[in-house]
Amino acid sequence: MALAAVKTFVAAEVLFAADLNTLNTNILNNALTLISPLTGTLDVDNFDITALGELAFNDAAANPTATGRLRRNGNSLVWGVVRASEPNAVFALQATTTGTPAAGIGTSILFRAESADENPSDFGEIQAVVTNAAAVEEGDIRLLLRSAGGAPVESHRFAADGTFLFSLADPATLAANTMYRGAAIKSWARINATPAIQGSYNVTSVADAGVGLVTITFDTDFANANYSITSTGGASTTTFIVGFDTFAAGTVRATITNTAGTFIDAQFMFVAIGDQ
């Protein structure tokens, strides 16, 4: 029953307790109809609306026409803002720890859809994770994806220092035109005949191990000695061959010989690929 007048009083009529009780009961049993549906704009005067269960939006024909409004447009919720010429945050997620801030806390967005055996099913997640909760804060953005019916696991990470990390091992079957962790160059260098480093990535040092012998030390080691390394010669009028031996996770030795097999000192470059 909707809220309605249960009795209409006339002038000089006696008001009985039963009439008052009926009026009160009607209001208490149908209090929601006092505000629902609204027939005008509800102004809460900057107060909070708390303990909500769900919000349901009707479809709107257009995006929000004013800043600070949230509107449903088809299957999307659109938040209207006035933006300046530079990028600005139109939506923020904030989580507060119940204890002392520490590395590993953060916020995330979980993506769900339907599957044949589960509804809803968690298919992916984007996490913003604190890596340094000290006065100088740092954090990572981590992408978690679901595979083979398991829970979403981290697949990629964007670190605070600009590093992009492939978190998962490469699949058994590689797809065409796809970048995988194992295909990334892990070290390279240009080394002159002294020997000295002229340019490098992930090389701590080079050492003269004798004529035509150069020991290369990596900054971040490979997972084992089974990595691949290739080389080419630098500016020289002499034909020579660069090879490698004495493989270890953190070092490798370059061997430089001329066509007669004699060890010589010469400039060379190398690229190394493998798991770390």
C-alpha positions as protocol buffer text, in pm:
chain_id: "A"
residue {
  index: 1
  type: MET
  ca { x: 0 y: 0 z: 0 }
}
residue {
  index: 2
  type: ALA
  ca { x: 133 y: 345 z: -91 }
}
residue {
  index: 3
  type: LEU
  ca { x: 125 y: 637 z: 144 }
}
residue {
  index: 4
  type: ALA
  ca { x: -213 y: 807 z: 113 }
}
residue {
  index: 5
  type: ALA
  ca { x: -473 y: 988 z: 321 }
}
residue {
  index: 6
  type: VAL
  ca { x: -662 y: 730 z: 525 }
}
residue {
  index: 7
  type: LYS
  ca { x: -913 y: 974 z: 665 }
}
residue {
  index: 8
  type: THR
  ca { x: -1031 y: 1321 z: 577 }
}
residue {
  index: 9
  type: PHE
  ca { x: -1134 y: 1527 z: 874 }
}
residue {
  index: 10
  type: VAL
  ca { x: -1407 y: 1790 z: 865 }
}
residue {
  index: 11
  type: ALA
  ca { x: -1447 y: 2098 z: 1078 }
}
residue {
  index: 12
  type: ALA
  ca { x: -1541 y: 2040 z: 1443 }
}
residue {
  index: 13
  type: GLU
  ca { x: -1493 y: 1663 z: 1408 }
}
residue {
  index: 14
  type: VAL
  ca { x: -1366 y: 1481 z: 1714 }
}
residue {
  index: 15
  type: LEU
  ca { x: -1016 y: 1330 z: 1671 }
}
residue {
  index: 16
  type: PHE
  ca { x: -1005 y: 977 z: 1809 }
}
residue {
  index: 17
  type: ALA
  ca { x: -697 y: 773 z: 1906 }
}
residue {
  index: 18
  type: ALA
  ca { x: -779 y: 510 z: 1648 }
}
residue {
  index: 19
  type: ASP
  ca { x: -762 y: 769 z: 1371 }
}
residue {
  index: 20
  type: LEU
  ca { x: -421 y: 894 z: 1491 }
}
residue {
  index: 21
  type: ASN
  ca { x: -290 y: 539 z: 1521 }
}
residue {
  index: 22
  type: THR
  ca { x: -404 y: 462 z: 1167 }
}
residue {
  index: 23
  type: LEU
  ca { x: -231 y: 773 z: 1036 }
}
residue {
  index: 24
  type: ASN
  ca { x: 95 y: 697 z: 1218 }
}
residue {
  index: 25
  type: THR
  ca { x: 93 y: 333 z: 1110 }
}
residue {
  index: 26
  type: ASN
  ca { x: 37 y: 432 z: 748 }
}
residue {
  index: 27
  type: ILE
  ca { x: 333 y: 674 z: 755 }
}
residue {
  index: 28
  type: LEU
  ca { x: 568 y: 428 z: 928 }
}
residue {
  index: 29
  type: ASN
  ca { x: 479 y: 142 z: 696 }
}
residue {
  index: 30
  type: ASN
  ca { x: 519 y: 352 z: 382 }
}
residue {
  index: 31
  type: ALA
  ca { x: 792 y: 601 z: 479 }
}
residue {
  index: 32
  type: LEU
  ca { x: 996 y: 531 z: 164 }
}
residue {
  index: 33
  type: THR
  ca { x: 717 y: 667 z: -55 }
}
residue {
  index: 34
  type: LEU
  ca { x: 776 y: 1009 z: 103 }
}
residue {
  index: 35
  type: ILE
  ca { x: 1097 y: 1042 z: -105 }
}
residue {
  index: 36
  type: SER
  ca { x: 1067 y: 771 z: -368 }
}
residue {
  index: 37
  type: PRO
  ca { x: 1030 y: 837 z: -650 }
}
residue {
  index: 38
  type: LEU
  ca { x: 1173 y: 1187 z: -630 }
}
residue {
  index: 39
  type: THR
  ca { x: 988 y: 1454 z: -819 }
}
residue {
  index: 40
  type: GLY
  ca { x: 1269 y: 1708 z: -793 }
}
residue {
  index: 41
  type: THR
  ca { x: 1638 y: 1754 z: -718 }
}
residue {
  index: 42
  type: LEU
  ca { x: 1751 y: 1622 z: -379 }
}
residue {
  index: 43
  type: ASP
  ca { x: 2002 y: 1853 z: -210 }
}
residue {
  index: 44
  type: VAL
  ca { x: 2187 y: 1693 z: 83 }
}
residue {
  index: 45
  type: ASP
  ca { x: 2372 y: 2019 z: 158 }
}
residue {
  index: 46
  type: ASN
  ca { x: 2724 y: 1865 z: 153 }
}
residue {
  index: 47
  type: PHE
  ca { x: 2631 y: 1589 z: 398 }
}
residue {
  index: 48
  type: ASP
  ca { x: 2726 y: 1223 z: 339 }
}
residue {
  index: 49
  type: ILE
  ca { x: 2490 y: 949 z: 227 }
}
residue {
  index: 50
  type: THR
  ca { x: 2608 y: 639 z: 410 }
}
residue {
  index: 51
  type: ALA
  ca { x: 2538 y: 266 z: 435 }
}
residue {
  index: 52
  type: LEU
  ca { x: 2421 y: 232 z: 73 }
}
residue {
  index: 53
  type: GLY
  ca { x: 2370 y: -111 z: -75 }
}
residue {
  index: 54
  type: GLU
  ca { x: 2359 y: -52 z: -451 }
}
residue {
  index: 55
  type: LEU
  ca { x: 2302 y: 239 z: -685 }
}
residue {
  index: 56
  type: ALA
  ca { x: 2100 y: 178 z: -1001 }
}
residue {
  index: 57
  type: PHE
  ca { x: 2118 y: 417 z: -1297 }
}
residue {
  index: 58
  type: ASN
  ca { x: 1867 y: 455 z: -1576 }
}
residue {
  index: 59
  type: ASP
  ca { x: 2006 y: 495 z: -1925 }
}
residue {
  index: 60
  type: ALA
  ca { x: 2065 y: 852 z: -2036 }
}
residue {
  index: 61
  type: ALA
  ca { x: 2063 y: 972 z: -2393 }
}
residue {
  index: 62
  type: ALA
  ca { x: 2388 y: 1165 z: -2363 }
}
residue {
  index: 63
  type: ASN
  ca { x: 2700 y: 1204 z: -2154 }
}
residue {
  index: 64
  type: PRO
  ca { x: 2689 y: 1434 z: -1848 }
}
residue {
  index: 65
  type: THR
  ca { x: 2627 y: 1795 z: -1938 }
}
residue {
  index: 66
  type: ALA
  ca { x: 2786 y: 1942 z: -1625 }
}
residue {
  index: 67
  type: THR
  ca { x: 3095 y: 1872 z: -1419 }
}
residue {
  index: 68
  type: GLY
  ca { x: 3069 y: 1643 z: -1118 }
}
residue {
  index: 69
  type: ARG
  ca { x: 2784 y: 1434 z: -1258 }
}
residue {
  index: 70
  type: LEU
  ca { x: 2775 y: 1058 z: -1305 }
}
residue {
  index: 71
  type: ARG
  ca { x: 2544 y: 925 z: -1574 }
}
residue {
  index: 72
  type: ARG
  ca { x: 2475 y: 594 z: -1743 }
}
residue {
  index: 73
  type: ASN
  ca { x: 2514 y: 602 z: -2120 }
}
residue {
  index: 74
  type: GLY
  ca { x: 2438 y: 262 z: -2270 }
}
residue {
  index: 75
  type: ASN
  ca { x: 2656 y: 7 z: -2095 }
}
residue {
  index: 76
  type: SER
  ca { x: 2897 y: 269 z: -1958 }
}
residue {
  index: 77
  type: LEU
  ca { x: 2903 y: 496 z: -1658 }
}
residue {
  index: 78
  type: VAL
  ca { x: 3038 y: 837 z: -1756 }
}
residue {
  index: 79
  type: TRP
  ca { x: 3177 y: 1087 z: -1508 }
}
residue {
  index: 80
  type: GLY
  ca { x: 3160 y: 1446 z: -1625 }
}
residue {
  index: 81
  type: VAL
  ca { x: 3443 y: 1685 z: -1538 }
}
residue {
  index: 82
  type: VAL
  ca { x: 3580 y: 2017 z: -1656 }
}
residue {
  index: 83
  type: ARG
  ca { x: 3941 y: 1958 z: -1758 }
}
residue {
  index: 84
  type: ALA
  ca { x: 4231 y: 2193 z: -1815 }
}
residue {
  index: 85
  type: SER
  ca { x: 4480 y: 2163 z: -2101 }
}
residue {
  index: 86
  type: GLU
  ca { x: 4694 y: 1917 z: -1903 }
}
residue {
  index: 87
  type: PRO
  ca { x: 4588 y: 1564 z: -1796 }
}
residue {
  index: 88
  type: ASN
  ca { x: 4396 y: 1554 z: -1471 }
}
residue {
  index: 89
  type: ALA
  ca { x: 4266 y: 1274 z: -1250 }
}
residue {
  index: 90
  type: VAL
  ca { x: 3893 y: 1236 z: -1307 }
}
residue {
  index: 91
  type: PHE
  ca { x: 3860 y: 942 z: -1069 }
}
residue {
  index: 92
  type: ALA
  ca { x: 4062 y: 831 z: -767 }
}
residue {
  index: 93
  type: LEU
  ca { x: 4073 y: 506 z: -570 }
}
residue {
  index: 94
  type: GLN
  ca { x: 4203 y: 529 z: -216 }
}
residue {
  index: 95
  type: ALA
  ca { x: 4261 y: 258 z: 42 }
}
residue {
  index: 96
  type: THR
  ca { x: 4381 y: 314 z: 398 }
}
residue {
  index: 97
  type: THR
  ca { x: 4568 y: 44 z: 585 }
}
residue {
  index: 98
  type: THR
  ca { x: 4451 y: -62 z: 929 }
}
residue {
  index: 99
  type: GLY
  ca { x: 4812 y: -84 z: 1046 }
}
residue {
  index: 100
  type: THR
  ca { x: 5145 y: 77 z: 966 }
}
residue {
  index: 101
  type: PRO
  ca { x: 5199 y: 162 z: 597 }
}
residue {
  index: 102
  type: ALA
  ca { x: 5446 y: -82 z: 444 }
}
residue {
  index: 103
  type: ALA
  ca { x: 5556 y: -214 z: 107 }
}
residue {
  index: 104
  type: GLY
  ca { x: 5294 y: -435 z: -54 }
}
residue {
  index: 105
  type: ILE
  ca { x: 4981 y: -234 z: 26 }
}
residue {
  index: 106
  type: GLY
  ca { x: 4790 y: -51 z: -246 }
}
residue {
  index: 107
  type: THR
  ca { x: 4469 y: -37 z: -445 }
}
residue {
  index: 108
  type: SER
  ca { x: 4336 y: -228 z: -744 }
}
residue {
  index: 109
  type: ILE
  ca { x: 4061 y: -252 z: -1003 }
}
residue {
  index: 110
  type: LEU
  ca { x: 3918 y: -601 z: -1059 }
}
residue {
  index: 111
  type: PHE
  ca { x: 3765 y: -693 z: -1395 }
}
residue {
  index: 112
  type: ARG
  ca { x: 3488 y: -952 z: -1401 }
}
residue {
  index: 113
  type: ALA
  ca { x: 3275 y: -1119 z: -1669 }
}
residue {
  index: 114
  type: GLU
  ca { x: 3079 y: -1438 z: -1724 }
}
residue {
  index: 115
  type: SER
  ca { x: 3226 y: -1777 z: -1804 }
}
residue {
  index: 116
  type: ALA
  ca { x: 3057 y: -2107 z: -1884 }
}
residue {
  index: 117
  type: ASP
  ca { x: 3096 y: -2231 z: -1528 }
}
residue {
  index: 118
  type: GLU
  ca { x: 3116 y: -1916 z: -1320 }
}
residue {
  index: 119
  type: ASN
  ca { x: 2934 y: -1584 z: -1290 }
}
residue {
  index: 120
  type: PRO
  ca { x: 3094 y: -1355 z: -1205 }
}
residue {
  index: 121
  type: SER
  ca { x: 3442 y: -1473 z: -1301 }
}
residue {
  index: 122
  type: ASP
  ca { x: 3759 y: -1276 z: -1226 }
}
residue {
  index: 123
  type: PHE
  ca { x: 3945 y: -1227 z: -1555 }
}
residue {
  index: 124
  type: GLY
  ca { x: 4195 y: -953 z: -1478 }
}
residue {
  index: 125
  type: GLU
  ca { x: 4316 y: -696 z: -1229 }
}
residue {
  index: 126
  type: ILE
  ca { x: 4523 y: -379 z: -1231 }
}
residue {
  index: 127
  type: GLN
  ca { x: 4707 y: -312 z: -906 }
}
residue {
  index: 128
  type: ALA
  ca { x: 4886 y: -2 z: -784 }
}
residue {
  index: 129
  type: VAL
  ca { x: 5126 y: -143 z: -524 }
}
residue {
  index: 130
  type: VAL
  ca { x: 5347 y: 47 z: -280 }
}
residue {
  index: 131
  type: THR
  ca { x: 5710 y: -62 z: -303 }
}
residue {
  index: 132
  type: ASN
  ca { x: 5851 y: 197 z: -61 }
}
residue {
  index: 133
  type: ALA
  ca { x: 5623 y: 333 z: 211 }
}
residue {
  index: 134
  type: ALA
  ca { x: 5886 y: 564 z: 361 }
}
residue {
  index: 135
  type: ALA
  ca { x: 5876 y: 943 z: 333 }
}
residue {
  index: 136
  type: VAL
  ca { x: 5982 y: 918 z: -33 }
}
residue {
  index: 137
  type: GLU
  ca { x: 5705 y: 696 z: -171 }
}
residue {
  index: 138
  type: GLU
  ca { x: 5742 y: 462 z: -468 }
}
residue {
  index: 139
  type: GLY
  ca { x: 5499 y: 226 z: -632 }
}
residue {
  index: 140
  type: ASP
  ca { x: 5442 y: -14 z: -920 }
}
residue {
  index: 141
  type: ILE
  ca { x: 5155 y: -69 z: -1158 }
}
residue {
  index: 142
  type: ARG
  ca { x: 5094 y: -442 z: -1198 }
}
residue {
  index: 143
  type: LEU
  ca { x: 4874 y: -620 z: -1451 }
}
residue {
  index: 144
  type: LEU
  ca { x: 4723 y: -952 z: -1342 }
}
residue {
  index: 145
  type: LEU
  ca { x: 4560 y: -1183 z: -1597 }
}
residue {
  index: 146
  type: ARG
  ca { x: 4377 y: -1514 z: -1572 }
}
residue {
  index: 147
  type: SER
  ca { x: 4502 y: -1819 z: -1757 }
}
residue {
  index: 148
  type: ALA
  ca { x: 4382 y: -2182 z: -1775 }
}
residue {
  index: 149
  type: GLY
  ca { x: 4103 y: -2126 z: -1524 }
}
residue {
  index: 150
  type: GLY
  ca { x: 4331 y: -2024 z: -1237 }
}
residue {
  index: 151
  type: ALA
  ca { x: 4323 y: -1708 z: -1032 }
}
residue {
  index: 152
  type: PRO
  ca { x: 4462 y: -1393 z: -1200 }
}
residue {
  index: 153
  type: VAL
  ca { x: 4841 y: -1378 z: -1161 }
}
residue {
  index: 154
  type: GLU
  ca { x: 5087 y: -1101 z: -1236 }
}
residue {
  index: 155
  type: SER
  ca { x: 5188 y: -1091 z: -1602 }
}
residue {
  index: 156
  type: HIS
  ca { x: 5349 y: -747 z: -1641 }
}
residue {
  index: 157
  type: ARG
  ca { x: 5479 y: -472 z: -1416 }
}
residue {
  index: 158
  type: PHE
  ca { x: 5557 y: -104 z: -1467 }
}
residue {
  index: 159
  type: ALA
  ca { x: 5808 y: -6 z: -1198 }
}
residue {
  index: 160
  type: ALA
  ca { x: 5862 y: 336 z: -1046 }
}
residue {
  index: 161
  type: ASP
  ca { x: 6206 y: 365 z: -1209 }
}
residue {
  index: 162
  type: GLY
  ca { x: 6056 y: 326 z: -1558 }
}
residue {
  index: 163
  type: THR
  ca { x: 6129 y: -47 z: -1587 }
}
residue {
  index: 164
  type: PHE
  ca { x: 5880 y: -267 z: -1775 }
}
residue {
  index: 165
  type: LEU
  ca { x: 5888 y: -624 z: -1647 }
}
residue {
  index: 166
  type: PHE
  ca { x: 5758 y: -942 z: -1807 }
}
residue {
  index: 167
  type: SER
  ca { x: 5655 y: -1125 z: -1489 }
}
residue {
  index: 168
  type: LEU
  ca { x: 5558 y: -1461 z: -1639 }
}
residue {
  index: 169
  type: ALA
  ca { x: 5775 y: -1720 z: -1809 }
}
residue {
  index: 170
  type: ASP
  ca { x: 5730 y: -1752 z: -2185 }
}
residue {
  index: 171
  type: PRO
  ca { x: 5459 y: -1997 z: -2298 }
}
residue {
  index: 172
  type: ALA
  ca { x: 5550 y: -2330 z: -2450 }
}
residue {
  index: 173
  type: THR
  ca { x: 5408 y: -2224 z: -2787 }
}
residue {
  index: 174
  type: LEU
  ca { x: 5512 y: -1877 z: -2902 }
}
residue {
  index: 175
  type: ALA
  ca { x: 5277 y: -1659 z: -3105 }
}
residue {
  index: 176
  type: ALA
  ca { x: 5395 y: -1477 z: -3416 }
}
residue {
  index: 177
  type: ASN
  ca { x: 5482 y: -1106 z: -3397 }
}
residue {
  index: 178
  type: THR
  ca { x: 5475 y: -1109 z: -3016 }
}
residue {
  index: 179
  type: MET
  ca { x: 5727 y: -977 z: -2765 }
}
residue {
  index: 180
  type: TYR
  ca { x: 5826 y: -1221 z: -2492 }
}
residue {
  index: 181
  type: ARG
  ca { x: 6059 y: -1203 z: -2194 }
}
residue {
  index: 182
  type: GLY
  ca { x: 6305 y: -1445 z: -2347 }
}
residue {
  index: 183
  type: ALA
  ca { x: 6340 y: -1233 z: -2662 }
}
residue {
  index: 184
  type: ALA
  ca { x: 6451 y: -917 z: -2482 }
}
residue {
  index: 185
  type: ILE
  ca { x: 6817 y: -811 z: -2507 }
}
residue {
  index: 186
  type: LYS
  ca { x: 6967 y: -850 z: -2160 }
}
residue {
  index: 187
  type: SER
  ca { x: 7315 y: -708 z: -2225 }
}
residue {
  index: 188
  type: TRP
  ca { x: 7520 y: -534 z: -2493 }
}
residue {
  index: 189
  type: ALA
  ca { x: 7848 y: -346 z: -2518 }
}
residue {
  index: 190
  type: ARG
  ca { x: 8097 y: -182 z: -2752 }
}
residue {
  index: 191
  type: ILE
  ca { x: 8451 y: -259 z: -2633 }
}
residue {
  index: 192
  type: ASN
  ca { x: 8771 y: -119 z: -2781 }
}
residue {
  index: 193
  type: ALA
  ca { x: 9107 y: -290 z: -2818 }
}
residue {
  index: 194
  type: THR
  ca { x: 9243 y: -162 z: -2483 }
}
residue {
  index: 195
  type: PRO
  ca { x: 8998 y: -319 z: -2368 }
}
residue {
  index: 196
  type: ALA
  ca { x: 8764 y: -49 z: -2234 }
}
residue {
  index: 197
  type: ILE
  ca { x: 8387 y: -3 z: -2247 }
}
residue {
  index: 198
  type: GLN
  ca { x: 8277 y: 260 z: -2497 }
}
residue {
  index: 199
  type: GLY
  ca { x: 7906 y: 201 z: -2447 }
}
residue {
  index: 200
  type: SER
  ca { x: 7712 y: -71 z: -2272 }
}
residue {
  index: 201
  type: TYR
  ca { x: 7400 y: -201 z: -2101 }
}
residue {
  index: 202
  type: ASN
  ca { x: 7412 y: -440 z: -1804 }
}
residue {
  index: 203
  type: VAL
  ca { x: 7790 y: -465 z: -1811 }
}
residue {
  index: 204
  type: THR
  ca { x: 7979 y: -390 z: -1490 }
}
residue {
  index: 205
  type: SER
  ca { x: 8332 y: -416 z: -1627 }
}
residue {
  index: 206
  type: VAL
  ca { x: 8568 y: -571 z: -1878 }
}
residue {
  index: 207
  type: ALA
  ca { x: 8911 y: -708 z: -1795 }
}
residue {
  index: 208
  type: ASP
  ca { x: 9216 y: -784 z: -2008 }
}
residue {
  index: 209
  type: ALA
  ca { x: 9275 y: -1159 z: -1975 }
}
residue {
  index: 210
  type: GLY
  ca { x: 9562 y: -1162 z: -2225 }
}
residue {
  index: 211
  type: VAL
  ca { x: 9614 y: -1082 z: -2591 }
}
residue {
  index: 212
  type: GLY
  ca { x: 9281 y: -1130 z: -2766 }
}
residue {
  index: 213
  type: LEU
  ca { x: 9109 y: -1233 z: -2444 }
}
residue {
  index: 214
  type: VAL
  ca { x: 8852 y: -1009 z: -2267 }
}
residue {
  index: 215
  type: THR
  ca { x: 8651 y: -1112 z: -1958 }
}
residue {
  index: 216
  type: ILE
  ca { x: 8309 y: -946 z: -1947 }
}
residue {
  index: 217
  type: THR
  ca { x: 8126 y: -912 z: -1614 }
}
residue {
  index: 218
  type: PHE
  ca { x: 7749 y: -854 z: -1617 }
}
residue {
  index: 219
  type: ASP
  ca { x: 7576 y: -623 z: -1373 }
}
residue {
  index: 220
  type: THR
  ca { x: 7267 y: -844 z: -1337 }
}
residue {
  index: 221
  type: ASP
  ca { x: 7357 y: -1211 z: -1380 }
}
residue {
  index: 222
  type: PHE
  ca { x: 7183 y: -1452 z: -1612 }
}
residue {
  index: 223
  type: ALA
  ca { x: 6985 y: -1737 z: -1458 }
}
residue {
  index: 224
  type: ASN
  ca { x: 7252 y: -1983 z: -1569 }
}
residue {
  index: 225
  type: ALA
  ca { x: 7532 y: -2022 z: -1823 }
}
residue {
  index: 226
  type: ASN
  ca { x: 7297 y: -2125 z: -2108 }
}
residue {
  index: 227
  type: TYR
  ca { x: 7244 y: -1782 z: -2261 }
}
residue {
  index: 228
  type: SER
  ca { x: 7316 y: -1681 z: -2618 }
}
residue {
  index: 229
  type: ILE
  ca { x: 7571 y: -1419 z: -2717 }
}
residue {
  index: 230
  type: THR
  ca { x: 7667 y: -1291 z: -3060 }
}
residue {
  index: 231
  type: SER
  ca { x: 7929 y: -1042 z: -3173 }
}
residue {
  index: 232
  type: THR
  ca { x: 8069 y: -841 z: -3461 }
}
residue {
  index: 233
  type: GLY
  ca { x: 8395 y: -657 z: -3513 }
}
residue {
  index: 234
  type: GLY
  ca { x: 8445 y: -285 z: -3495 }
}
residue {
  index: 235
  type: ALA
  ca { x: 8635 y: -46 z: -3721 }
}
residue {
  index: 236
  type: SER
  ca { x: 8938 y: -239 z: -3847 }
}
residue {
  index: 237
  type: THR
  ca { x: 9124 y: -315 z: -4169 }
}
residue {
  index: 238
  type: THR
  ca { x: 9205 y: -661 z: -4033 }
}
residue {
  index: 239
  type: THR
  ca { x: 8968 y: -954 z: -4068 }
}
residue {
  index: 240
  type: PHE
  ca { x: 8920 y: -1125 z: -3735 }
}
residue {
  index: 241
  type: ILE
  ca { x: 8683 y: -1360 z: -3556 }
}
residue {
  index: 242
  type: VAL
  ca { x: 8516 y: -1301 z: -3220 }
}
residue {
  index: 243
  type: GLY
  ca { x: 8413 y: -1605 z: -3017 }
}
residue {
  index: 244
  type: PHE
  ca { x: 8313 y: -1671 z: -2658 }
}
residue {
  index: 245
  type: ASP
  ca { x: 8403 y: -1932 z: -2399 }
}
residue {
  index: 246
  type: THR
  ca { x: 8415 y: -1983 z: -2021 }
}
residue {
  index: 247
  type: PHE
  ca { x: 8043 y: -1914 z: -1985 }
}
residue {
  index: 248
  type: ALA
  ca { x: 7913 y: -1842 z: -1632 }
}
residue {
  index: 249
  type: ALA
  ca { x: 7595 y: -1677 z: -1507 }
}
residue {
  index: 250
  type: GLY
  ca { x: 7778 y: -1354 z: -1428 }
}
residue {
  index: 251
  type: THR
  ca { x: 8075 y: -1355 z: -1667 }
}
residue {
  index: 252
  type: VAL
  ca { x: 8188 y: -1466 z: -2011 }
}
residue {
  index: 253
  type: ARG
  ca { x: 8517 y: -1445 z: -2197 }
}
residue {
  index: 254
  type: ALA
  ca { x: 8555 y: -1308 z: -2550 }
}
residue {
  index: 255
  type: THR
  ca { x: 8824 y: -1454 z: -2775 }
}
residue {
  index: 256
  type: ILE
  ca { x: 8952 y: -1253 z: -3074 }
}
residue {
  index: 257
  type: THR
  ca { x: 9167 y: -1416 z: -3343 }
}
residue {
  index: 258
  type: ASN
  ca { x: 9272 y: -1331 z: -3695 }
}
residue {
  index: 259
  type: THR
  ca { x: 9213 y: -1564 z: -3989 }
}
residue {
  index: 260
  type: ALA
  ca { x: 9537 y: -1745 z: -3910 }
}
residue {
  index: 261
  type: GLY
  ca { x: 9411 y: -1828 z: -3560 }
}
residue {
  index: 262
  type: THR
  ca { x: 9646 y: -1584 z: -3385 }
}
residue {
  index: 263
  type: PHE
  ca { x: 9505 y: -1397 z: -3087 }
}
residue {
  index: 264
  type: ILE
  ca { x: 9488 y: -1018 z: -3141 }
}
residue {
  index: 265
  type: ASP
  ca { x: 9345 y: -716 z: -2962 }
}
residue {
  index: 266
  type: ALA
  ca { x: 9065 y: -543 z: -3153 }
}
residue {
  index: 267
  type: GLN
  ca { x: 8743 y: -351 z: -3106 }
}
residue {
  index: 268
  type: PHE
  ca { x: 8424 y: -561 z: -3098 }
}
residue {
  index: 269
  type: MET
  ca { x: 8054 y: -540 z: -3006 }
}
residue {
  index: 270
  type: PHE
  ca { x: 7825 y: -803 z: -2858 }
}
residue {
  index: 271
  type: VAL
  ca { x: 7458 y: -868 z: -2772 }
}
residue {
  index: 272
  type: ALA
  ca { x: 7342 y: -1126 z: -2516 }
}
residue {
  index: 273
  type: ILE
  ca { x: 6996 y: -1283 z: -2476 }
}
residue {
  index: 274
  type: GLY
  ca { x: 6876 y: -1530 z: -2213 }
}
residue {
  index: 275
  type: ASP
  ca { x: 6679 y: -1578 z: -1893 }
}
residue {
  index: 276
  type: GLN
  ca { x: 6774 y: -1390 z: -1580 }
}
